[in-house]
Amino acid sequence: MIIAKNGGFKTTADLDNVPDLGDKAMADLKSEVSVSGKTTAVIAPAAEKTAAKPAEKAVPVKEKKF
């Protein structure tokens, strides 16, 4: 989440410091973006990692003769 990684934003100019948010994207979004109020974003908990299951033993397939 951008806010969690980059901190709260005081002005829209602070968004210029966000990696991967280029000048064109900011120019396109400038009229849609506002900065106000307290940040309410929370970081989602990491997904639980589970161990991979071993592959089943390969069984050869008999060829059919036509």
Buried (B, 14 or more C-beta within 10 A) or exposed (E): EEBEEBEEBEEEEEBEEBEEBEEEEBEEEEEEEEEEEEEEEEEEEEEEEEEEEEEEEEEEEEEEEE
